[in-house]
Amino acid sequence: MSENEINTPIADKIRKELKIHGDVRIDNYYWLNDRENPKVIDYLNAENDYYDLKTAHTKQFQEDLFEEMKARIKEDDESVPYKKNNYFYITRFKSGNQYPIYTRKKETLEAIEEILFDVNVLAESHNYYKLTGLSVSPNNKYVAFGIDTVGRREYTLQFKNLETNQLFSEKIENTTGSAAWASDNKTVFYTQQNPKTLRSEKIFRHVLGTDPALDVEVFYEEEEAFNTYVYRTKSDKYIIIGSHSTVSTEYRILKADNPTGEFKLFQPRERDLEYNIAHYNNYFYILTNKDNATNFKLMKTSSSETLKENWIDVIPHREDVLLEDISIFKDFLVVEERSNGLNKIRILRWDNSEDFYLPFEEEAYSAGVYFNPEFDTNVIRYGYNSMTTPSSVIDFNVLDKTKEVKKEQEVLGGKFDKNNYKSERLWATSKDRTKIAISLVYKKSTEISKNTPLLLYGYGSYGHTIDAGFSSTRLSLLDRGFVFAIAHVRGSEYLGRNWYENGKLLNKINTFTDFIDCSKFLIEQEYTSKEHLYASGGSAGGLLMGAIINMNPELYKGIISAVPFVDVVTTMLDDSIPLTTGEYDEWGNPNEKKYYEYMKLYSPYDNVVCQNYPNMLVTTGLHDSQVQYFEPAKWVAKLRELKTDNNILIMHTNMEAGHGGASGRFDALKEIARDYSFILDLEVT
C-alpha cells in the first residue's frame, strides 16, 4: 500500500435515516454536522494533512504564484477620495500591510490627515479581523463601526469619539455591523441577528453613551422568510427600516430629526411585490415590479401619500431592459440598466431638458455607478473595467460632458499591456434552444485549439450577475496559455429578470444544463477539449460544480468547488441553519413534496454515484455561517466512498475563517495561488 493510500482520510459511516413524504434517504456522514464532536475536528484536520501531502510538490509553485500576483499589486495604495458632509474620506494601504487604514481630511485634500482606524493595529492579535459599516454622525464627531474576529459575520457594534480618539464603553453584540444616525448625533438605529440562525430580525434604538441593555426595540420582523435592515436616506431626511425576502419587500419611514417617533408603514408587503425607495424633495422614487413589471420600472409618490395606489410611472416597464438601480442627485437622476447582458448608465435631468447614456465601446465590459454620497453636485462617479481593461474610477461632469479618470488600477511588474489580450463574447445554444452568453479572455499569443487549457467559471443563483470584469491575479493563468471564460447561465439576471426566474425553484436544473451546454460548445468549437477543460464556482457556484460533475463528469479534467452548497435537501429541511427559511423562494421549501422531489433530483450530495469523477479541489471554512463546513466535508467523504477513478480528490478547511475566506489582502492571494496551482499542476501532469 502506498503512502498516499495510507493517508487517505476515510470517514466513519454511521447510518442515519432521514424520512419525509414517505421517502427515506440514508446519510452515513450526518455525524459530521456536530462541530463540538472532537472526531469531526480530527477528520477535518486529517483532510488538511492529506491535502498537504498531495500538494507538497506544488508548495514552492504556490509561493511563486503568490509572489507573482503580489508583485502586480500596488502595495502602497489609496482609494479615490470621496466627499461627504465637508470631509474627504480616503482608504489607503501601506506596503506590506494586510489591512486598510481609514482616514479623512477636512474641507480640502491639502488638510491634515485624520486616521479613523488603522486596521493593521487592531488586527494584530487576531487570525481573522473584519471591520465594517463605518458610519459617521451628522456633526462629524462620532463614528459607528462593526467588528468580526471569527468570520461568521456576527459583528460587535462599537462607537468612537473622533475628536478624542477614545472608544465609548458600550459594545453591542450580534449585529450586522452597521448603524444609521438620527439627526441629533446621539441616537443610532441598528440591526440585531438571531443568535442561532443569524437572521437579521430586530431593529433597536440606542443612545450613545448608555447601556445597550436599555436599548429600545422599534421593530421585530416576525416572518422567518424576511430579513430586516435600517439605513438613512441620501437626502438625510429619513431613517428607513426595510424588510426583504426573495419575492417581497416592505419599508417603514421616520423623519431623521424625530428619532423617538413612530415609524410609518410605506406600503404593506404583498407576495410578489418588490420595491425599493429613494427620497428626493417631497417625493419618494420607487423601483418596483408593480403591475407585472418583470424587468422593473420607476415610479414616484408624495412623501405623505405612500400607498401603492398613489404611485405614478416615471420610467415605464420595458421587456428588453432590466432596470437595476437608481441614484438621486439634486439636479438629475442616474439610472442603471442592463440590456442584452450589458450595463448601461442613463442620466435624466429633473427638468426633462436632457436624457442620455454614457458611451461604452467594448464588446463585453462591466460598468456601474460608484459611491456618490454628495447630493448637490454635477459630477457622477462611476466604475468601468473589462476582461482586458483594468478597473477605472471615472468622474463624469453632467454640465460639460467631460470625464476625468480619477484612478486606473495599476498592474505592476512592467509586463502587462492590455493590447496583448483579447476578449470575446460567444453564444452557446442550450438543449432547449436558449442562447447562453459566454464571456472569455486570453492572451493573443495563445493558440486556440482543442489542446488549449480553459477555465470556465459559473454562479447562476439569486439573480446575481457575474459581469465580464478584470482581474490582475487571472493574468497568472492567461500568461501561461489558459483561456478564462464566464458562463452567463440562467439563475442570474444577465438577460433580465426572466433569466433569473428560469433558473430558480422548479427551473433550477436549467442553471446546470446551461453550464454543461456552454462546456460542450467550447469543446465543439475547439476552444479546448475534455482533456483540458476545468471548471470552478463557489457557494451556489459550488452547488453548480457538484451538479455538473454528477451529470457530465467526463467533460472536465479538474474542478475547483469553493464553500459549496451541496447538501441542498438536508440543509433546506433544517430551519435552524442560517439563511434556510429566508431562501425558500429561491430553492423551494422541501417540506412541500414537489420541491423535495425536485431538489432531490439535483442535490449533489444526494446524487453521488459509483462513477468516474474529475480531479477535484474542495475548499471550506470552519466558521462559515452561509454554507456550513459539514456540507463539503460530507460530500467529499461520500465521493471518496463511491467514486471509481484514481483522480485527485482533496479538501482544504480554513480552520480560522468563514464564507469569505481569509481577511487579509495577501492571505486572500494565497488562496487564489492555491487554487491556480491545482489546475496548472494538472495541466502539466
BAKOLKE-784231 format. One line per 2 residues: for each residue x, y, z of C-alpha. Coordinates in steps of 0.05 Angstrom, whole numbers, plus 32768, in hexadecimal, padded with zeros to 4 digits. Each point is the difference from the previous one (the first is absolute). Example, Ala and Ser with C-alpha at 12.3 -4.5 7.8 and 13.67 -1.06 7.14 Angstrom:
80F6,7FA6,809C ~ 801B,8045,7FF3
***
This chain:
8000,8000,8000 ~ 801C,8045,7FED
800B,8039,8030 ~ 7FC9,8027,7FDC
7FCE,7FC7,800C ~ 8014,7FFA,8049
7FF2,8049,800B ~ 7FBF,8004,7FDA
7FCB,8017,8033 ~ 7FC7,7FCF,8007
7FC5,801B,8027 ~ 7FD9,7FD0,802D
7FBD,7FEA,7FE4 ~ 7FC8,8007,8033
7FBD,7FF1,7FE1 ~ 7FCA,8035,8009
7FBC,7FFC,7FE1 ~ 7FDF,8041,7FEA
7FB5,7FF8,7FF4 ~ 7FCE,802F,7FE1
7FC7,7FFB,7FCE ~ 8003,7FB4,8005
8047,8001,7FE6 ~ 803F,7FE9,8024
8046,801B,7FF3 ~ 803C,7FDF,801F
8035,8031,8018 ~ 803D,7FDA,8019
8027,8040,800E ~ 7FCC,8029,8025
802B,7FFB,803F ~ 8030,8033,7FE1
7FCC,8036,800F ~ 8016,8002,8048
803A,8031,8005 ~ 8005,7FF3,804B
8012,7FB8,7FF4 ~ 804C,7FF9,8004
7FFD,7FC9,7FCB ~ 7FE4,8034,7FCF
803B,802E,800B ~ 802F,7FC5,7FFB
7FE2,7FEE,7FBC ~ 8007,8047,7FE6
8048,8002,8017 ~ 800C,7FBD,7FDF
7FE5,801C,7FBF ~ 802D,803C,8007
803C,7FD3,800C ~ 7FEE,7FD8,7FC2
7FF9,8040,7FD8 ~ 8046,8014,8018
801B,7FBC,7FEC ~ 7FE1,8000,7FBB
8015,8047,7FF0 ~ 8045,7FFF,8021
8021,8000,7FBC ~ 7FDD,8041,7FEE
8010,8027,803F ~ 8039,8026,7FE0
7FD5,800C,7FC2 ~ 7FC8,801C,802C
8031,802F,8021 ~ 801B,8015,7FBC
7FB9,800D,7FE7 ~ 7FF1,8028,803F
803D,802B,7FF7 ~ 7FF0,8009,7FB7
7FB9,8018,800F ~ 8017,802B,803A
8034,8021,7FD3 ~ 7FC8,8019,7FD2
7FDE,8024,8039 ~ 8012,8047,8014
800B,7FF3,8049 ~ 8006,8048,8014
7FBC,8015,7FE6 ~ 7FC3,802A,8010
7FB9,8008,7FE8 ~ 7FE4,803B,7FDA
7FE8,8031,8036 ~ 7FB6,800B,8005
7FE0,803C,8021 ~ 7FC8,7FFC,8034
7FE9,8036,802F ~ 803D,802D,7FF7
8033,7FC8,8008 ~ 8028,7FD8,7FCD
8005,7FB6,8012 ~ 803A,7FD5,7FE9
8012,7FB7,8009 ~ 8049,7FF0,7FF8
8031,7FC6,8006 ~ 8049,8002,8015
8033,7FD2,7FDF ~ 8000,7FBD,8024
7FBF,800C,8025 ~ 7FC7,7FCE,7FFD
7FC9,8030,8014 ~ 7FE8,8046,7FED
8009,8042,8024 ~ 7FC1,802C,8001
800E,804A,7FFF ~ 7FDE,8043,7FF2
8013,8049,7FF2 ~ 7FD6,803C,8010
7FE8,802D,7FC7 ~ 803D,7FF8,7FD2
802F,7FC8,7FEC ~ 8039,802B,8019
7FE6,7FFE,8047 ~ 8021,7FD7,8037
7FED,7FB7,7FFD ~ 7FD7,7FE2,8038
8007,7FB5,800A ~ 7FBD,7FE2,8011
8019,7FB8,8005 ~ 8041,7FDC,7FF1
7FE4,7FBA,7FF9 ~ 8046,7FE2,7FFF
8009,8016,8048 ~ 7FBB,7FE8,8015
800A,7FBC,7FDF ~ 8044,7FF1,801E
7FE8,7FCB,8032 ~ 7FCD,7FE0,7FD2
8003,7FCA,7FCB ~ 7FC3,801F,7FE0
7FEA,8048,8004 ~ 7FCA,8025,7FDB
7FEC,8049,800B ~ 7FC0,8016,7FDE
7FC7,8031,7FFE ~ 8025,8041,800E
7FCA,8035,800A ~ 8012,8047,8016
7FCE,802A,8028 ~ 7FE1,803D,7FDE
802C,802F,8029 ~ 803E,7FD9,7FEB
8014,7FF3,8049 ~ 7FF1,7FB6,8009
8005,7FC0,7FD7 ~ 7FDB,7FBE,8007
8021,7FC1,7FE7 ~ 7FFC,7FB4,8004
8035,7FCC,8011 ~ 8001,7FB5,7FEF
803C,7FD7,8019 ~ 7FE5,7FBB,7FEE
7FE6,8003,7FB9 ~ 7FB7,7FEF,800D
7FE8,8047,7FF1 ~ 7FEA,800B,8047
8016,8047,800D ~ 800A,8025,8041
7FE9,8048,7FF7 ~ 802C,8035,8021
8007,804C,8000 ~ 803B,802F,7FFF
8008,804A,8010 ~ 8027,801C,7FC6
8015,803F,8026 ~ 801E,7FDB,803B
8010,7FBE,7FDB ~ 7FE0,7FDB,803A
7FD0,7FC6,7FFB ~ 7FBD,8002,8023
7FF9,7FCA,8034 ~ 7FC3,7FDE,7FE3
8006,7FC3,7FD2 ~ 7FC2,7FE5,7FDF
8007,7FB7,7FEE ~ 7FE3,7FD7,7FC7
7FF0,8038,7FCF ~ 8009,8008,7FB4
8037,8033,800E ~ 7FDD,803D,7FE4
7FD8,8039,8020 ~ 7FD6,803B,7FEA
8008,8043,8024 ~ 7FC6,802D,8011
8008,804B,7FF8 ~ 800D,800B,804A
8046,7FE1,7FFB ~ 7FF3,7FD2,803C
7FCA,7FD0,7FE9 ~ 8010,7FC5,7FD3
7FD6,7FC8,7FE4 ~ 801F,7FBB,7FF5
7FED,7FB9,7FEB ~ 8007,7FC5,802E
8005,7FB8,7FE8 ~ 7FE1,7FC1,801B
8038,7FDF,8029 ~ 7FF1,7FBB,7FE2
7FEB,800B,7FB8 ~ 8023,8044,7FF7
7FC2,801B,7FDF ~ 7FFE,804C,8004
7FBF,8006,8027 ~ 7FFD,803C,802E
800D,804B,7FFC ~ 8015,8024,8040
8008,8049,8013 ~ 803F,8010,8028
8015,8041,8021 ~ 804B,800C,7FFE
8022,7FF6,8044 ~ 7FC8,7FD7,801F
7FFB,7FB7,8014 ~ 7FEA,7FD5,7FC3
7FD3,7FDB,8031 ~ 7FD4,803F,7FFF
7FFA,8001,7FB4 ~ 7FBA,8003,7FE5
7FE7,7FCC,7FCE ~ 7FDC,8028,7FCA
7FF2,7FC7,7FCF ~ 7FFE,7FB4,8000
7FFB,7FDB,7FBF ~ 7FD5,7FC4,8012
7FFF,7FDD,7FBC ~ 803B,7FD0,7FFB
8005,8009,7FB5 ~ 8011,804A,8009
803F,8024,8017 ~ 7FFF,8047,801A
8031,803A,7FFC ~ 8003,804B,800D
8020,803B,7FDC ~ 7FFD,804B,7FF7
7FEB,801D,7FBD ~ 8032,8026,7FD5
7FD5,803D,8009 ~ 800C,7FF9,804C
7FB7,800C,800D ~ 7FE9,7FBA,8013
8014,7FC1,8026 ~ 7FE7,7FC4,7FDA
7FF2,7FBA,801A ~ 7FFD,7FCC,7FC9
7FE7,7FB9,8000 ~ 8015,7FD3,7FC7
7FF2,7FBA,7FE6 ~ 800E,7FE1,7FBD
7FBD,8016,7FE3 ~ 7FE7,8038,802D
8017,8040,8022 ~ 7FE3,8031,8032
8018,8043,801D ~ 7FF2,802B,803C
8015,8049,8002 ~ 8010,8033,8037
8018,8048,7FFD ~ 8049,7FFF,8014
7FF5,803C,802D ~ 7FCB,7FDA,8028
8026,7FC2,8019 ~ 7FCE,7FEE,8037
7FC4,8004,7FD1 ~ 7FD8,7FC7,7FE3
8016,7FE2,7FBD ~ 7FCB,8005,7FCA
7FF1,7FC5,7FD3 ~ 8010,8015,7FB8
7FDA,7FC9,7FDB ~ 7FEC,7FBD,8020
8023,7FC3,7FE6 ~ 7FDF,7FD6,7FCB
801B,7FC0,7FE4 ~ 8022,800D,7FBC
8001,804B,800B ~ 8048,8019,8004
8012,8049,8008 ~ 803B,802C,8016
7FF9,8049,8014 ~ 802A,803F,7FFA
7FED,8045,801B ~ 8004,8041,7FD9
7FDE,8042,8011 ~ 7FB8,7FF0,8011
8000,7FBD,7FDC ~ 8016,7FB9,8007
8019,7FDE,7FC1 ~ 7FEF,7FB7,7FFD
8023,7FC9,7FD8 ~ 7FCC,7FCA,7FFB
7FE3,7FC4,7FDB ~ 7FB9,8019,800E
7FCC,7FF1,7FC9 ~ 8027,7FC4,7FE7
803D,802B,7FEF ~ 802D,7FC3,7FFD
803E,802A,7FEE ~ 7FEC,8036,8031
7FEB,8048,7FF5 ~ 8008,8042,8023
7FC5,8021,8023 ~ 7FF8,803A,8031
7FD0,8016,8036 ~ 7FF7,8039,8031
8024,7FF9,8043 ~ 7FBC,8005,8022
7FDA,7FCF,7FD3 ~ 802C,7FC2,7FFC
7FCF,7FC7,7FF3 ~ 8006,7FDF,7FBC
7FBF,801C,7FE4 ~ 8023,8044,8002
803D,7FEA,7FD8 ~ 8007,801C,7FB9
802F,7FEB,7FC8 ~ 8041,8025,7FF3
8024,7FCD,7FD5 ~ 7FD1,7FCA,7FE6
800F,7FB6,7FFC ~ 8026,7FE6,7FC4
8002,7FB7,7FEA ~ 8049,8004,7FE9
801F,802D,8035 ~ 800B,7FEE,8049
7FFD,803C,802F ~ 8034,7FEF,8035
800A,803E,802B ~ 7FFA,804B,8006
8029,8038,8020 ~ 7FE0,8042,8015
8023,8042,7FF6 ~ 7FE8,8048,8009
7FF9,8010,7FB6 ~ 7FFC,7FBC,7FDF
7FF0,7FB6,8007 ~ 8032,7FC9,7FED
7FE3,7FBD,7FEB ~ 8026,7FBF,7FFA
7FE3,7FD1,7FCC ~ 8013,7FBE,7FDF
7FF2,7FF2,7FB7 ~ 8016,7FC1,7FDA
802B,7FEE,803C ~ 8026,8042,8002
8000,8039,8033 ~ 7FE5,8044,7FEB
8002,8041,8028 ~ 7FC9,8032,7FEF
7FFC,8049,8017 ~ 7FBE,8026,8003
7FF9,8048,8017 ~ 7FC5,800D,802E
7FEB,803A,7FD3 ~ 7FFD,7FCF,7FC4
8033,8029,7FD9 ~ 802F,7FC5,7FF7
7FFC,7FB4,7FFC ~ 803E,7FDB,7FE8
802D,7FC3,800A ~ 804A,7FFE,8010
8026,7FE1,7FC5 ~ 8023,7FBD,8008
8024,7FE1,7FC5 ~ 801A,7FBA,8012
7FDB,7FC1,7FED ~ 7FFD,7FE8,8048
800C,802A,803E ~ 7FE9,8011,8045
7FE8,8046,8014 ~ 7FDB,801B,803C
7FF2,803F,8027 ~ 8033,8008,8038
7FF5,8018,8046 ~ 7FE3,8047,7FF9
7FED,801A,8045 ~ 7FFE,8049,7FEB
7FBA,8017,7FED ~ 800E,8046,7FE3
8034,7FF3,7FCA ~ 8005,8000,7FB5
8032,7FC6,8000 ~ 7FED,7FB6,7FFC
8035,7FCE,8015 ~ 7FFD,7FBC,7FDF
802D,7FC3,7FF8 ~ 8013,7FDE,7FBF
8029,7FC2,7FEE ~ 8000,7FC7,7FCF
8024,7FBD,7FFB ~ 803B,8024,7FDF
7FF9,8045,801F ~ 8014,800C,804A
7FCD,8021,802D ~ 7FF8,804B,7FFC
7FDC,8032,802C ~ 7FE5,8037,7FD3
7FDF,8043,8010 ~ 7FCE,8017,7FCB
7FEB,8049,7FFF ~ 7FB7,8005,7FEC
8008,804A,7FED ~ 8037,7FFE,7FCD
7FFE,7FB4,7FF1 ~ 804A,7FF7,8011
801C,7FC5,8025 ~ 803D,7FFB,802C
8021,7FBE,8011 ~ 800D,8009,804A
8024,7FBE,8007 ~ 8011,7FC4,7FD5
8015,7FC0,8020 ~ 804B,7FF9,7FF9
801B,7FBC,7FEC ~ 8048,8002,8016
803A,7FD7,7FE8 ~ 8008,8020,7FBC
7FE4,7FC4,7FDA ~ 7FB7,8011,7FF8
7FE6,8020,7FC0 ~ 7FB6,7FFD,7FF4
800C,7FFD,7FB5 ~ 8020,7FBB,8009
7FBD,7FE2,8016 ~ 7FC0,7FF2,7FDB
7FB9,7FFC,801B ~ 7FC4,7FE0,7FDC
7FB7,7FF4,800D ~ 7FE4,7FBF,7FE3
7FBA,7FE3,8001 ~ 7FF5,7FB6,800D
7FBE,7FDE,7FF4 ~ 7FE0,7FD9,803A
7FDA,7FBF,7FF8 ~ 7FBF,8028,8001
801B,802D,7FC8 ~ 800D,803B,802F
803D,802B,7FF0 ~ 8033,8003,8039
8036,8035,8000 ~ 8048,7FF0,800F
8033,8037,800E ~ 8048,7FEB,7FF8
8046,801C,7FFF ~ 8044,7FE6,7FEB
8045,8019,7FEC ~ 8004,800E,7FB6
803E,7FD5,7FFA ~ 7FD9,7FC3,801A
7FEF,7FD0,7FC9 ~ 7FB6,7FEE,8006
7FF5,7FB6,7FF2 ~ 7FE7,7FC0,8020
8042,7FFF,8027 ~ 7FF5,8043,8021
7FF2,7FFE,804B ~ 7FC1,8026,8014
7FE3,8011,8044 ~ 7FB4,800B,7FFE
7FE1,8025,803A ~ 7FB7,8001,8014
7FD0,8015,8037 ~ 7FB7,8007,7FEA
7FD6,800C,803E ~ 7FDB,8037,8026
7FFD,802B,7FC1 ~ 8049,8011,800B
8022,8011,7FBF ~ 804A,7FF3,7FF5
8017,8037,7FD1 ~ 803C,7FFD,7FD1
8032,8022,802D ~ 804C,8006,8008
802C,7FD8,802F ~ 804A,800A,8009
8007,7FBD,8022 ~ 7FE0,7FDE,7FC4
803D,8016,7FD6 ~ 8026,7FC6,8021
7FD2,7FD2,7FD9 ~ 7FFC,8027,7FBF
804C,800A,7FFC ~ 8007,7FB4,8006
7FD4,7FF3,7FC4 ~ 7FBC,7FF8,8021
7FBE,801C,7FE7 ~ 7FD3,801A,8038
7FB5,8000,7FF3 ~ 7FC0,8011,8024
7FBF,7FDB,7FF0 ~ 7FC6,8030,8009
7FCF,7FCA,8012 ~ 7FB7,8006,8015
7FF7,8011,8049 ~ 8023,8043,7FF7
7FE0,803E,7FE3 ~ 802F,8005,7FC5
7FC7,8003,7FCE ~ 7FCC,801E,802F
7FD3,7FE9,8038 ~ 7FE3,7FC5,7FD9
8047,7FE6,7FFA ~ 8000,7FFA,804B
7FBA,7FE4,8006 ~ 8012,7FC9,7FCE
803B,7FEA,802C ~ 7FE1,7FF8,8044
7FCC,7FD6,8025 ~ 7FE4,7FCB,7FD1
802B,801C,7FC7 ~ 8042,7FF9,8027
801B,7FC8,7FD5 ~ 8005,8031,7FC6
803B,8020,8024 ~ 8026,7FBE,7FFD
7FED,7FEB,7FB9 ~ 8012,8046,7FE7
8046,7FF9,801D ~ 8007,7FBB,7FE2
7FE9,8019,7FBC ~ 8032,8039,8003
8036,7FCD,8010 ~ 7FEB,7FD5,7FC5
7FFE,803D,7FD2 ~ 8047,8015,8013
8017,7FB9,7FF2 ~ 7FDB,7FFC,7FBE
801C,8043,7FE9 ~ 8046,7FE7,8014
800F,8036,8032 ~ 8014,7FC4,802B
7FF1,7FB6,800A ~ 7FEA,7FD1,8037
8049,7FF3,8010 ~ 800D,804A,800D
7FBE,801C,801A ~ 7FFC,8016,8049
7FC5,801F,8026 ~ 7FF9,8028,8040
7FCB,801F,802B ~ 7FF4,8013,8049
7FC5,7FFD,8030 ~ 7FC3,7FF8,7FD2
8034,7FFB,7FC9 ~ 801C,7FC5,8028
7FBC,7FE1,7FFB ~ 8005,800A,7FB5
8043,7FDB,8001 ~ 7FE2,7FC7,8027
7FC5,7FF9,7FD1 ~ 8027,8001,7FBF
8031,7FCA,8016 ~ 7FC7,7FD2,8013
7FDF,800D,7FBD ~ 803C,8003,7FD0
8041,7FF1,8025 ~ 8022,7FEB,7FBF
8002,8049,7FE7 ~ 8032,8019,8033
8047,7FF1,8012 ~ 7FFE,8028,8041
7FCE,8023,802E ~ 8009,8035,8036
7FC4,8003,802D ~ 8004,8036,8036
7FD3,8002,803E ~ 7FCE,7FD6,7FD9
7FB6,7FFC,8010 ~ 7FFA,7FB6,7FEF
7FD2,7FE0,8034 ~ 7FC4,8026,7FE7
7FC7,7FD4,8019 ~ 8019,7FF6,8048
8014,8049,8008 ~ 7FBE,801B,7FE6
7FDB,7FD2,8030 ~ 8026,801B,803C
7FE3,8043,8013 ~ 8034,8009,8037
8037,800A,7FCD ~ 800E,8049,7FEE
7FDD,8018,7FC0 ~ 7FD4,7FC3,7FF6
7FBA,801B,800B ~ 8011,8041,7FDB
8011,7FD8,7FC2 ~ 7FC1,7FD7,7FF5
7FED,802E,7FC6 ~ 8044,7FF4,7FE0
8005,7FB5,8005 ~ 7FBB,7FEB,8018
7FE8,7FE5,8042 ~ 800E,7FB5,8003
7FCA,7FF8,8035 ~ 7FD4,8003,7FC2
8006,7FBF,7FDA ~ 8008,801E,7FBA
803C,8029,8015 ~ 801E,7FC7,8028
7FFC,7FD2,7FC4 ~ 801D,8035,7FD0
8039,8011,802F ~ 8010,7FB7,8008
800A,7FFB,7FB5 ~ 803C,8030,8000
801B,8005,8048 ~ 8049,7FED,7FF5
8008,7FDA,8041 ~ 7FC1,7FD6,7FF4
8016,7FEF,7FB9 ~ 8047,7FE8,800A
8004,7FBC,7FDD ~ 8033,7FCC,7FEE
8021,8020,7FC3 ~ 8040,8024,7FEC
8006,8048,8018 ~ 8031,8036,7FEA
803C,8016,802A ~ 7FE3,802C,8037
8015,8035,8032 ~ 7FCB,8011,8034
8009,803A,8031 ~ 7FD9,8017,803D
8004,8026,8041 ~ 7FF2,7FE5,8045
7FDA,803F,8015 ~ 7FD8,8008,7FC0
7FBA,8017,8012 ~ 7FE5,7FFF,7FB9
8014,7FBB,7FE9 ~ 8012,7FD7,803D
8043,7FDB,7FFE ~ 7FDD,7FBC,8006
7FE0,8005,7FBB ~ 8042,7FFB,7FDA
801C,7FD1,8035 ~ 7FC7,7FCE,7FF8
8002,8007,7FB4 ~ 804A,7FF1,7FFD
7FF8,7FC4,802E ~ 7FC9,7FE3,7FD4
8028,800D,7FC1 ~ 803B,7FDB,801E
7FD2,7FC5,800F ~ 7FDF,7FFB,7FBC
802C,801C,7FC9 ~ 801F,7FCD,7FD2
803D,8027,7FE6 ~ 8046,800E,8018
7FFA,804B,7FF6 ~ 8014,8031,8036
7FCC,8013,8034 ~ 8018,8030,8035
7FDE,802E,8032 ~ 801D,803B,8026
7FDC,801E,803C ~ 8016,8044,8019
7FF9,7FF5,804B ~ 8003,804B,800E
7FCF,801D,7FCD ~ 7FBA,7FFF,7FE4
7FDB,8007,7FBE ~ 802B,8038,7FE4
8042,7FDF,800F ~ 803D,8024,801C
7FF7,8048,8017 ~ 8044,801C,7FED
800E,8016,7FB8 ~ 803F,7FD6,7FF9
7FE2,7FC3,8022 ~ 7FC8,8004,7FCD
8034,7FFE,7FC9 ~ 801D,7FC0,801E
7FBC,7FDF,7FF8 ~ 7FFD,8013,7FB7
8047,7FE6,7FF6 ~ 7FEB,7FBF,8021
7FC6,7FF9,7FCF ~ 8027,8012,7FC2
803A,7FD2,8012 ~ 7FCF,7FC7,8003
7FE9,8007,7FB8 ~ 8043,8016,7FE5
801F,7FC2,801F ~ 7FCB,7FD4,7FE0
800D,8020,7FBD ~ 804A,7FED,8000
7FF7,7FBA,801C
***
